[in-house]
Amino acid sequence: MFSSDRVLTLDVGASKVVLAEFNVKNSALPVLTKVATHKLDGNNGQEVTFATLAAEGIIKQLMTEAGMQPAPLLVTLSGQAVFTRFAKIPFVGDKSNIEIQINQEVEQNLPFPVQDVVWDYQILPGDDPTEADALIVAVKKELANDVARCAESAGLQLLLIDSAALALYNCVKYNYSNIDSCTMALDIGAKSTSLIFIEGSKFFVRSIPIGGNMITTEISKGLGISMAAAEELKLEKGFVALGGTFAIQDDEEADKCSKIIRNVVTRLHMEINRSINFYRSQQGGSAPEQILLTGGGSMTKMLSEFFSEKLGIPVDYMNPFASVAVDIDNGVEVTNEELFVLSNSVGLMLRQCVKCPVEIDLMPADVLHARKFVKRIPFFIASAVALLLMIFCWNQSAHKQNTINDARVTKITKELNRLKNIQNQLDSVTAEFDAYNEKSQYIANFFAIRNSYSELIDVVSKSLKGNCWLKSFEIKGDELHLTILGYSDDIDEIKTAQKSAGEIILDQLALLGKEKGIFSSEKDDFRVESEKEKGIIGEIVLCVKLAKIPGILPGADTTTDEEE
């Protein structure tokens, strides 16, 4: 895991690679703890790429030389590799539409297809309520991916890709916080020069394709020497001739070299003037009142005097360590040469420890996604652990609850079995009670019927004439059968008497049925079952349906014989 107290900054120019280490947490001020540089052969026409740095292992080499340990890495992209545009975005309707308009601005003004770039933007402070000042920065996606692969090859975690010009702006604002008037930072590199106008919250950036390598090339052509010899001559004897009168008379080579240098920086001065005029006319800015020089190309002797003379304003060299400490106790020394090439590194470092005025990130989308995923890994691990812990606790709780439930089920089952046994006993007692009740009801009803026999016999007797009498009555199932006998010499008379008596009996029984509820009250339920004669004795059997009286057992027969 990379330390959060340290960061590494990588500034790759056309002629030099600068790798610096900063402590950003353990002090009130950020501290430069280590620095390592690697010179590039930028004068041979071969462009040094991040792919080259990765292939040659230069970053690892610098880390080893300086004794640096892996830490999060921040990288600047310099020169004309970065597309920078300042745009006025009108407020159309809701301010949320600004991003839509910026997308349109990017698609219309980028010098290459939008799908081939990584870009970012920032809304800058402005005074006009009707429009927004937008800073748009873009770089080719291929270059951004090369930066990511370079960091990966060195075993470093890439956190940020920034523009060198914007890093310089943040560095100036941090170290020169008391600047009130318009100031121009002039970063002279090997292939290009960056101009940063700083005026309150307003700023403007422009890149000019003139740098130290152009001076070397012109010396090589003018004196007919190799690029290596011209570079050596520039560093040892080179200076800017002032007004055409300042020259070292006893060193003709140096004199010629100074005039060549003056011609190149004069061209640079002309471009600076154009940029000043553009800034004032198009950006509404003021003319700069001072210049801060930085970058490796600014070390040319008499350069500050030249610009001061031409522009008529004070020119000074920028100190990127005005508010940044240097770990002198551990042997870190910043020479004059290094001082001029560390401004971008300091500005880049500030992105990790303070809130900067401009915060642009040109990281490729896939790298950002991977970075977000890596950041979320501890959360994922913590979530997984928490989930496992929850599952374990739930399982333990469930097991405990299951044990409790099992005990409860066992107890309830025992209680249910006990209650079932009681219910069975109760059902048995109830059944016995119902049986006894049925029997008692039967007896009661039976005796009720038996008590009505006297009335029955009385009714039947009163219905019979002197030559007719009741022989018997019996209960068969749900019917009462009455047998009536008659005596006479005339059998027809007997039959008539019997039949008359039978009709009277049936009528009387119907009445009795209504009163007592013993016999049916329906006429159809009374009938003559049979008739027969035995000489002078006739016999008739009457049948009447009994009412359904509870308790009378089916098939119960009750027979009574009566004779008169």
MARMARVEX-94270 format. One line per field, with one value per residue (C-alpha): residue number from 1; residue in three letters; x, z, y. Coordinates in steps of 0.001 Angstrom, whole numbers, plus 500000, padded with zeros to 6 digits. Each point is the difference from the previous one (the first is absolute). Layout:
REM residues N
n [NUM; ...]
res [ala; ...]
u [X; ...]
w [Z; ...]
v [Y; ...]
***
This chain:
REM residues 564
n [1; 2; 3; 4; 5; 6; 7; 8; 9; 10; 11; 12; 13; 14; 15; 16; 17; 18; 19; 20; 21; 22; 23; 24; 25; 26; 27; 28; 29; 30; 31; 32; 33; 34; 35; 36; 37; 38; 39; 40; 41; 42; 43; 44; 45; 46; 47; 48; 49; 50; 51; 52; 53; 54; 55; 56; 57; 58; 59; 60; 61; 62; 63; 64; 65; 66; 67; 68; 69; 70; 71; 72; 73; 74; 75; 76; 77; 78; 79; 80; 81; 82; 83; 84; 85; 86; 87; 88; 89; 90; 91; 92; 93; 94; 95; 96; 97; 98; 99; 100; 101; 102; 103; 104; 105; 106; 107; 108; 109; 110; 111; 112; 113; 114; 115; 116; 117; 118; 119; 120; 121; 122; 123; 124; 125; 126; 127; 128; 129; 130; 131; 132; 133; 134; 135; 136; 137; 138; 139; 140; 141; 142; 143; 144; 145; 146; 147; 148; 149; 150; 151; 152; 153; 154; 155; 156; 157; 158; 159; 160; 161; 162; 163; 164; 165; 166; 167; 168; 169; 170; 171; 172; 173; 174; 175; 176; 177; 178; 179; 180; 181; 182; 183; 184; 185; 186; 187; 188; 189; 190; 191; 192; 193; 194; 195; 196; 197; 198; 199; 200; 201; 202; 203; 204; 205; 206; 207; 208; 209; 210; 211; 212; 213; 214; 215; 216; 217; 218; 219; 220; 221; 222; 223; 224; 225; 226; 227; 228; 229; 230; 231; 232; 233; 234; 235; 236; 237; 238; 239; 240; 241; 242; 243; 244; 245; 246; 247; 248; 249; 250; 251; 252; 253; 254; 255; 256; 257; 258; 259; 260; 261; 262; 263; 264; 265; 266; 267; 268; 269; 270; 271; 272; 273; 274; 275; 276; 277; 278; 279; 280; 281; 282; 283; 284; 285; 286; 287; 288; 289; 290; 291; 292; 293; 294; 295; 296; 297; 298; 299; 300; 301; 302; 303; 304; 305; 306; 307; 308; 309; 310; 311; 312; 313; 314; 315; 316; 317; 318; 319; 320; 321; 322; 323; 324; 325; 326; 327; 328; 329; 330; 331; 332; 333; 334; 335; 336; 337; 338; 339; 340; 341; 342; 343; 344; 345; 346; 347; 348; 349; 350; 351; 352; 353; 354; 355; 356; 357; 358; 359; 360; 361; 362; 363; 364; 365; 366; 367; 368; 369; 370; 371; 372; 373; 374; 375; 376; 377; 378; 379; 380; 381; 382; 383; 384; 385; 386; 387; 388; 389; 390; 391; 392; 393; 394; 395; 396; 397; 398; 399; 400; 401; 402; 403; 404; 405; 406; 407; 408; 409; 410; 411; 412; 413; 414; 415; 416; 417; 418; 419; 420; 421; 422; 423; 424; 425; 426; 427; 428; 429; 430; 431; 432; 433; 434; 435; 436; 437; 438; 439; 440; 441; 442; 443; 444; 445; 446; 447; 448; 449; 450; 451; 452; 453; 454; 455; 456; 457; 458; 459; 460; 461; 462; 463; 464; 465; 466; 467; 468; 469; 470; 471; 472; 473; 474; 475; 476; 477; 478; 479; 480; 481; 482; 483; 484; 485; 486; 487; 488; 489; 490; 491; 492; 493; 494; 495; 496; 497; 498; 499; 500; 501; 502; 503; 504; 505; 506; 507; 508; 509; 510; 511; 512; 513; 514; 515; 516; 517; 518; 519; 520; 521; 522; 523; 524; 525; 526; 527; 528; 529; 530; 531; 532; 533; 534; 535; 536; 537; 538; 539; 540; 541; 542; 543; 544; 545; 546; 547; 548; 549; 550; 551; 552; 553; 554; 555; 556; 557; 558; 559; 560; 561; 562; 563; 564]
res [met; phe; ser; ser; asp; arg; val; leu; thr; leu; asp; val; gly; ala; ser; lys; val; val; leu; ala; glu; phe; asn; val; lys; asn; ser; ala; leu; pro; val; leu; thr; lys; val; ala; thr; his; lys; leu; asp; gly; asn; asn; gly; gln; glu; val; thr; phe; ala; thr; leu; ala; ala; glu; gly; ile; ile; lys; gln; leu; met; thr; glu; ala; gly; met; gln; pro; ala; pro; leu; leu; val; thr; leu; ser; gly; gln; ala; val; phe; thr; arg; phe; ala; lys; ile; pro; phe; val; gly; asp; lys; ser; asn; ile; glu; ile; gln; ile; asn; gln; glu; val; glu; gln; asn; leu; pro; phe; pro; val; gln; asp; val; val; trp; asp; tyr; gln; ile; leu; pro; gly; asp; asp; pro; thr; glu; ala; asp; ala; leu; ile; val; ala; val; lys; lys; glu; leu; ala; asn; asp; val; ala; arg; cys; ala; glu; ser; ala; gly; leu; gln; leu; leu; leu; ile; asp; ser; ala; ala; leu; ala; leu; tyr; asn; cys; val; lys; tyr; asn; tyr; ser; asn; ile; asp; ser; cys; thr; met; ala; leu; asp; ile; gly; ala; lys; ser; thr; ser; leu; ile; phe; ile; glu; gly; ser; lys; phe; phe; val; arg; ser; ile; pro; ile; gly; gly; asn; met; ile; thr; thr; glu; ile; ser; lys; gly; leu; gly; ile; ser; met; ala; ala; ala; glu; glu; leu; lys; leu; glu; lys; gly; phe; val; ala; leu; gly; gly; thr; phe; ala; ile; gln; asp; asp; glu; glu; ala; asp; lys; cys; ser; lys; ile; ile; arg; asn; val; val; thr; arg; leu; his; met; glu; ile; asn; arg; ser; ile; asn; phe; tyr; arg; ser; gln; gln; gly; gly; ser; ala; pro; glu; gln; ile; leu; leu; thr; gly; gly; gly; ser; met; thr; lys; met; leu; ser; glu; phe; phe; ser; glu; lys; leu; gly; ile; pro; val; asp; tyr; met; asn; pro; phe; ala; ser; val; ala; val; asp; ile; asp; asn; gly; val; glu; val; thr; asn; glu; glu; leu; phe; val; leu; ser; asn; ser; val; gly; leu; met; leu; arg; gln; cys; val; lys; cys; pro; val; glu; ile; asp; leu; met; pro; ala; asp; val; leu; his; ala; arg; lys; phe; val; lys; arg; ile; pro; phe; phe; ile; ala; ser; ala; val; ala; leu; leu; leu; met; ile; phe; cys; trp; asn; gln; ser; ala; his; lys; gln; asn; thr; ile; asn; asp; ala; arg; val; thr; lys; ile; thr; lys; glu; leu; asn; arg; leu; lys; asn; ile; gln; asn; gln; leu; asp; ser; val; thr; ala; glu; phe; asp; ala; tyr; asn; glu; lys; ser; gln; tyr; ile; ala; asn; phe; phe; ala; ile; arg; asn; ser; tyr; ser; glu; leu; ile; asp; val; val; ser; lys; ser; leu; lys; gly; asn; cys; trp; leu; lys; ser; phe; glu; ile; lys; gly; asp; glu; leu; his; leu; thr; ile; leu; gly; tyr; ser; asp; asp; ile; asp; glu; ile; lys; thr; ala; gln; lys; ser; ala; gly; glu; ile; ile; leu; asp; gln; leu; ala; leu; leu; gly; lys; glu; lys; gly; ile; phe; ser; ser; glu; lys; asp; asp; phe; arg; val; glu; ser; glu; lys; glu; lys; gly; ile; ile; gly; glu; ile; val; leu; cys; val; lys; leu; ala; lys; ile; pro; gly; ile; leu; pro; gly; ala; asp; thr; thr; thr; asp; glu; glu; glu]
u [500000; 501374; 500594; 497586; 502664; 502159; 499462; 502249; 499818; 501200; 500700; 501107; 501388; 501673; 503487; 499595; 497992; 499479; 498810; 499372; 498772; 497978; 498728; 496498; 498693; 502574; 500668; 498194; 501653; 500499; 503600; 502229; 501757; 501725; 500609; 501580; 500472; 500812; 501191; 498442; 501576; 497390; 502176; 500176; 496537; 498715; 497028; 500300; 496723; 498582; 500186; 503767; 500250; 498144; 502059; 503306; 498935; 501046; 497454; 501123; 503610; 499351; 498179; 502925; 502565; 498099; 498949; 496286; 497387; 496765; 497332; 497027; 501154; 498918; 501093; 500091; 499695; 501764; 500307; 497677; 498931; 497268; 497112; 498816; 497040; 498191; 496376; 497099; 496926; 496743; 497399; 497134; 497114; 501139; 503704; 499925; 500125; 503573; 501426; 497995; 501385; 503525; 499634; 498989; 502968; 502367; 498569; 500211; 503445; 502231; 502703; 499341; 496938; 498408; 499961; 503805; 500570; 499769; 498672; 498880; 498650; 499574; 497741; 502110; 498934; 498459; 498202; 497536; 496705; 498918; 502856; 502557; 503746; 500930; 503466; 500133; 503080; 500496; 502713; 500135; 498688; 503012; 502385; 497973; 499994; 503789; 500354; 497890; 502059; 503232; 498865; 498909; 503374; 501682; 497678; 498333; 496386; 499078; 497732; 499997; 500974; 500191; 501123; 503436; 498713; 497135; 502372; 502193; 496992; 499096; 503631; 500051; 496682; 501237; 503425; 499040; 496628; 500485; 500095; 497494; 500942; 500156; 503021; 501309; 501787; 502325; 500946; 502710; 500458; 502023; 497395; 497419; 499300; 496876; 498541; 497685; 498232; 498961; 497664; 497950; 497723; 500454; 502673; 500910; 502400; 501707; 502749; 502653; 502044; 503309; 502386; 503561; 500394; 499339; 502938; 502225; 498867; 500707; 503471; 500722; 498981; 501619; 503366; 499977; 500460; 498187; 496922; 501927; 502763; 497417; 498220; 503291; 500940; 496562; 500337; 503645; 500229; 496488; 498293; 497543; 501675; 498426; 499391; 502631; 502759; 500672; 502496; 503132; 502511; 502758; 497735; 498644; 498161; 498165; 499195; 498450; 498137; 498504; 498669; 498413; 498373; 498740; 498368; 498118; 498843; 499002; 497600; 498820; 499537; 497873; 497760; 499740; 498838; 497364; 498810; 499797; 497950; 497696; 499533; 499080; 497700; 498338; 500098; 499451; 503245; 502619; 503589; 502352; 501855; 502614; 501398; 501072; 502512; 500214; 500869; 503365; 500206; 499753; 503536; 501523; 502112; 498670; 496543; 498238; 501747; 498947; 496307; 500080; 501492; 497566; 496822; 500826; 498898; 501838; 501142; 500921; 500667; 497260; 500627; 497694; 501149; 498833; 497312; 501361; 502660; 503103; 501288; 503534; 500645; 499917; 502418; 497494; 501451; 498240; 502550; 499260; 499632; 497473; 498161; 498931; 498616; 498085; 497190; 497751; 500861; 499029; 496741; 499225; 500684; 497594; 497100; 500404; 500141; 498096; 497008; 501372; 498430; 500014; 499486; 500025; 500399; 500897; 499948; 498623; 496505; 501037; 502804; 497581; 497592; 502809; 501130; 496473; 499790; 503308; 498779; 496865; 501871; 500318; 496296; 499235; 502164; 498403; 496553; 500818; 501330; 496944; 497746; 501772; 499791; 496297; 499475; 501934; 498055; 496752; 500925; 500882; 496816; 497991; 501591; 499228; 496489; 499524; 501095; 497527; 497297; 500717; 499647; 496776; 498677; 500854; 498256; 496980; 499837; 499983; 497299; 497968; 500296; 498887; 497067; 499167; 499868; 497744; 497874; 499756; 498960; 497486; 498663; 499613; 498178; 497848; 499145; 499054; 497962; 498234; 499280; 498591; 498027; 498632; 498990; 498386; 498160; 498894; 498702; 498278; 498397; 499135; 498224; 498307; 498565; 499129; 498170; 497986; 498919; 497098; 498769; 500524; 498020; 497322; 499649; 499837; 497545; 497652; 500007; 498899; 496423; 498782; 500745; 503548; 503020; 503783; 502066; 503534; 502265; 503653; 502784; 501882; 502815; 498402; 496393; 497233; 497915; 496501; 498103; 496164; 497702; 496211; 497232; 496702; 497891; 500163; 503533; 499250; 498650; 503225; 502049; 497889; 500327; 503747; 500495; 497944; 501885; 503284; 499115; 499052; 503230; 502060; 498311; 500555; 503604; 500584; 498680; 502141; 502992; 499520; 499601; 502726; 502378; 500104; 498172; 500144; 497328; 499978; 496962; 502122; 502007; 496909; 498927; 498257; 502712; 497915; 496499; 498971; 497116; 499853; 496395; 498000; 503206; 501444; 503460; 501321; 503589; 500429; 503441; 501038; 503439; 501734; 501510; 503803; 500659; 503707; 501188; 497758; 502287; 499392; 498314; 498795; 496791; 497432; 497003; 496925; 497035; 496599; 496702; 496510]
w [500000; 499028; 502767; 500172; 501563; 496893; 496324; 496978; 497216; 496467; 497678; 496531; 497779; 496622; 501530; 503583; 502221; 503557; 502669; 503412; 503311; 502437; 503504; 500003; 503419; 502769; 500009; 499932; 496620; 497248; 499958; 497086; 501255; 496874; 496400; 497005; 496416; 496738; 496915; 496674; 496607; 498693; 497336; 497705; 498587; 501803; 502247; 503390; 500888; 503119; 498165; 499726; 503708; 500797; 497588; 501348; 503637; 500634; 502779; 501936; 499475; 501436; 502988; 500705; 499672; 502352; 502438; 499387; 501035; 498035; 500654; 498138; 496767; 498451; 496447; 497930; 496219; 498554; 496790; 497063; 500834; 502098; 498376; 502157; 499178; 501842; 498976; 500858; 500666; 500098; 502591; 497901; 502270; 502909; 500921; 499915; 496209; 500229; 499730; 496823; 498475; 501057; 498280; 496850; 500390; 500299; 496949; 497877; 500991; 500718; 497351; 500051; 500334; 503434; 500304; 499783; 502953; 503749; 501090; 503065; 500784; 502839; 500418; 501030; 502201; 497979; 500419; 497117; 501244; 496435; 499109; 501469; 499409; 499244; 499871; 497703; 499934; 497791; 499116; 497608; 501588; 498676; 501916; 503208; 499667; 499474; 503251; 501811; 498587; 500922; 503614; 500054; 498654; 502895; 502514; 500902; 500546; 497612; 501727; 497698; 496580; 499872; 497597; 500783; 499378; 502471; 502548; 499649; 500523; 503230; 501100; 499463; 501812; 502973; 500350; 498994; 501654; 500460; 496250; 499236; 496585; 496719; 499999; 497192; 500757; 497150; 499882; 497353; 499193; 497445; 497217; 501059; 502314; 502115; 500938; 502995; 500680; 503637; 500968; 503153; 499342; 496255; 498110; 496432; 498536; 496640; 498511; 497595; 497928; 500840; 502576; 500888; 497250; 497369; 501376; 499792; 496432; 498885; 501594; 498247; 496652; 500540; 501105; 497980; 502994; 501257; 502176; 502936; 499590; 499579; 503211; 501883; 498636; 500973; 503561; 500476; 498126; 498919; 501031; 498511; 498371; 501164; 497451; 497652; 501899; 502797; 498875; 501141; 497580; 500689; 499458; 496494; 500353; 503087; 498296; 496979; 502290; 502024; 496882; 498771; 503405; 499857; 496620; 501356; 503224; 497952; 498097; 503355; 501162; 496941; 500737; 503619; 498867; 497762; 502913; 502249; 497405; 499564; 503738; 500313; 496981; 500051; 503673; 501488; 501945; 500900; 498879; 502310; 502561; 500790; 498597; 501844; 498067; 500395; 497949; 498835; 497093; 502369; 501259; 496950; 501256; 499626; 499086; 502869; 499078; 496374; 500788; 502577; 497397; 497245; 502051; 502369; 503108; 502843; 499223; 502754; 500341; 501606; 503312; 500220; 503593; 501516; 501932; 499567; 502266; 498940; 502076; 500384; 503079; 497830; 497474; 497477; 498166; 497308; 497643; 497803; 497006; 501806; 501418; 496521; 499052; 503190; 499709; 498182; 502507; 502931; 498323; 499268; 503597; 501298; 498371; 502679; 503111; 499463; 498123; 496776; 497873; 496930; 500262; 496675; 499676; 496663; 501213; 497493; 500848; 500347; 502400; 502038; 500210; 501065; 502585; 501382; 500173; 501872; 502421; 500572; 500669; 503762; 500018; 498154; 502433; 502979; 498523; 499382; 503542; 501372; 497873; 501150; 503576; 499554; 498467; 502873; 502611; 498214; 499793; 503672; 500843; 497698; 501567; 503470; 498957; 498369; 503243; 501921; 497421; 500127; 503778; 499659; 497357; 502241; 502944; 497903; 498490; 503475; 501090; 496862; 500610; 503603; 498849; 497307; 502632; 502118; 496912; 499274; 503604; 499775; 496702; 501609; 502986; 497690; 497908; 503119; 501216; 496630; 500085; 503526; 499022; 496930; 502096; 502653; 497289; 498476; 503346; 500643; 496556; 500301; 503276; 498535; 497292; 502488; 502087; 496916; 499533; 502409; 497964; 496857; 501395; 501265; 496590; 498262; 502541; 499735; 496254; 500097; 500185; 502204; 497571; 499292; 502234; 499917; 499786; 499980; 499014; 499234; 498773; 497017; 499018; 499634; 499713; 502482; 499074; 501556; 499722; 500474; 500256; 499408; 500693; 498144; 498099; 497089; 498808; 497907; 503091; 501764; 497158; 499936; 503721; 499845; 497166; 501708; 503176; 498053; 498396; 503380; 501479; 497212; 500497; 503750; 499546; 497654; 502695; 502606; 497702; 499827; 503762; 501200; 497089; 500183; 496820; 496635; 499298; 496309; 498751; 497465; 502882; 501170; 498155; 500255; 499736; 499779; 500383; 500560; 501360; 501959; 499923; 502039; 501249; 497913; 500341; 498768; 500416; 500012; 499469; 501070; 499576; 503178; 500260; 500062; 503655; 501005; 501994; 498513; 498799; 496457; 499892; 503590; 500391; 502702; 500111; 502251; 499883; 501151; 499939; 500972]
v [500000; 503397; 502501; 502919; 502235; 500101; 500703; 499793; 502577; 499367; 502942; 498905; 502731; 499868; 499912; 498854; 497658; 501201; 497567; 501530; 498649; 502117; 499465; 501487; 498987; 500181; 503716; 503322; 500524; 497433; 498828; 499061; 496869; 498641; 501052; 498270; 501183; 498275; 501888; 499082; 500377; 502361; 501536; 496950; 500473; 496913; 500696; 498390; 498317; 498400; 496705; 500562; 500776; 496781; 497908; 501298; 499809; 503594; 500606; 496939; 501074; 503461; 498513; 497707; 502804; 502294; 497277; 500586; 497479; 499492; 502625; 501449; 501657; 503309; 500894; 503201; 500258; 502988; 501954; 499787; 496425; 501594; 501867; 502919; 502211; 502778; 500350; 502261; 497900; 501985; 499102; 498652; 499159; 497872; 500097; 496197; 500324; 501251; 496496; 499369; 503195; 499099; 496625; 501835; 502347; 497038; 498241; 503152; 501299; 497027; 499509; 496238; 497722; 500160; 496212; 500038; 502343; 500202; 503345; 501865; 503444; 502460; 503007; 502977; 502916; 502815; 503306; 499693; 498465; 499230; 497663; 497652; 499886; 496411; 498473; 496963; 497766; 496963; 497529; 497076; 496830; 498081; 502279; 499716; 496198; 500049; 501942; 497405; 497120; 501801; 500322; 496369; 498842; 501784; 498364; 503300; 500954; 502823; 502536; 503009; 501311; 503790; 502690; 501449; 503538; 499524; 498446; 503087; 502261; 498161; 500276; 503785; 500520; 497924; 501584; 503565; 500343; 503769; 500782; 502740; 501298; 498094; 497678; 497825; 496732; 499098; 496321; 499533; 496332; 498134; 499974; 502563; 502911; 500248; 503367; 500142; 503300; 500320; 502821; 499489; 497030; 500448; 498147; 499106; 497439; 499979; 497835; 501315; 497468; 501678; 498544; 499220; 497385; 502672; 502009; 496896; 499320; 503583; 499940; 496701; 501488; 503373; 498657; 496791; 497740; 496911; 500184; 498572; 502625; 502748; 498913; 499975; 503449; 501399; 498774; 501079; 503307; 500850; 503259; 502456; 502949; 503255; 502701; 498604; 501746; 497568; 497392; 498307; 501440; 497491; 496964; 500120; 496665; 501188; 503300; 498228; 497623; 502883; 501694; 496772; 499564; 503609; 499360; 496973; 501676; 503054; 497756; 498715; 503593; 500767; 496999; 501092; 503440; 498414; 497897; 503075; 501845; 496974; 499671; 503661; 500167; 496575; 499081; 503433; 499837; 502577; 500350; 498064; 502078; 497368; 496747; 496852; 497883; 496233; 496921; 498673; 502489; 502935; 499350; 501711; 502845; 503547; 498696; 501773; 503262; 499580; 499586; 502755; 502346; 498968; 499886; 502819; 498076; 498241; 496469; 497561; 496305; 497996; 498240; 496933; 499396; 503273; 498064; 496465; 498540; 498074; 497090; 501390; 497838; 496895; 501439; 501368; 503007; 501952; 501540; 503003; 497709; 497773; 503004; 501035; 496595; 499157; 502537; 497542; 497261; 502220; 501067; 496369; 498956; 502640; 498138; 497323; 502161; 503281; 501329; 501446; 502766; 497757; 496255; 498207; 496237; 498388; 496419; 497438; 498781; 496342; 500949; 502123; 497092; 497691; 502566; 500324; 496222; 499807; 502672; 497980; 496750; 500731; 500826; 496781; 498050; 501736; 499389; 496355; 499602; 501788; 497810; 496842; 501210; 500729; 496559; 498406; 501954; 499252; 496344; 499915; 501856; 497748; 496927; 501309; 500935; 496598; 498355; 502144; 499294; 496275; 500072; 501976; 497582; 497046; 501651; 500970; 496503; 498466; 502431; 499271; 496262; 500534; 502129; 497439; 497281; 502202; 500711; 496288; 499352; 502836; 498668; 496581; 501449; 502132; 496962; 498085; 502939; 500285; 496266; 500246; 503091; 498236; 497045; 502196; 501905; 496760; 498818; 503292; 499976; 496347; 500575; 503067; 497765; 497305; 502586; 500846; 496406; 500464; 502917; 497984; 497068; 502339; 501631; 496656; 498546; 502947; 499638; 496357; 498754; 497192; 497244; 501248; 500017; 500698; 496911; 501469; 502888; 499803; 502310; 498718; 502382; 503387; 498699; 499082; 497006; 499610; 496702; 500261; 497009; 499876; 497462; 499605; 497535; 502339; 500287; 503102; 501694; 499186; 501418; 503139; 500397; 499354; 502379; 502671; 499468; 500094; 503359; 501446; 498663; 501510; 503355; 499847; 498936; 502930; 502331; 498281; 500307; 503744; 500318; 497653; 499951; 496241; 499143; 501584; 502587; 499243; 497995; 498152; 498556; 497992; 496891; 496647; 497440; 496834; 498520; 496387; 497933; 496770; 498865; 502429; 501739; 502767; 501628; 503291; 501395; 503770; 501603; 503479; 501615; 501080; 503453; 500135; 500235; 500212; 497082; 497358; 497313; 498766; 496617; 500232; 498070; 500646; 497714; 500235; 497633; 501187; 498175; 500992]
***
